[in-house]
Amino acid sequence: MAARALVLLLALALPGAALSQQDAELIGDKDNGALVFRHCSGCHQIGPEAENRAGPHLNNIFGRRAGDVEGFRYSKAMERAHSDGMVWDYARLDAYIENPRALVSGTRMSFRGIRDAQDRHDVLAYLRSFTASPQDIPEAEPTAVLREVDLPPEILALVGDRDYGEYLASECLTCHKRDGADAGIPSIVYWPEEDFVVAMHAYKRQMRPHPVMQMMAGRLSDEEIAALAAYFATIE
């Protein structure tokens, strides 16, 4: 408990940080992360002799700009993320490892993702150990995991009107398949409502690099995002 309290105090000392105890978690166990990383090692190498394979090497991934490994041929989607200035911080790496195509639509990375949050924290702790100066990474000092977007409680507490969400969803369903099929465009059916809300606000604030989704989210009010979240969480 004392260590956790120190983590929160350090996090709150950073400019712009406003973490509750529920919002912060200690970074994981890098030894277990090394075991989890075996699922990734068929495509990615890490360490002193690491080379690009089907995926780029992952040395110094923290703080690195997306699509920035010299000599690796990236997908158009990752090239777009690079052009948009996306940087691999803890929140984006966590989101990408959980569901690569939800963060970067069109990525060639066929890995389905790591759903278990603790396994993700552990593998990220392992990856962090191969970054040259982790003490220089903004979130390294408090070792806290932040939400992708720090939303006010009143936005997260909004109860969406599902029927209104169904009405609004017609435009979404021109690209995202109602049956949950994923043909290069990620499925959004049965998403937990809070995850949906956070993702849409990340696009709205241009933290997620997809111009079309940024435009779509930018036109939606908080209430409309909540309504869509309620609909897609229970779509039939």
Secondary structure, 3 states (H helix, E strand, C coil): CHHHHHHHHHHHHCCCCCCCHHHCCCCCCHHHHHHHHHHCCCCCCCCCCCCCCCCCCCCCCCCCECCCCCCCCCCHHHHHHHHCCCECCHHHHHHHHHCHHHHCCCCCCCCCCCCCHHHHHHHHHHHHCCCCCHHHCCCCCCCCCCCCCCCCHHHHCCCCCHHHHHHHHHHHCCCCCCCCCCCCCCCCCCCCHHHHHHHHHHHHCCCCCCHHHHHHHHCCCHHHHHHHHHHHHCCC
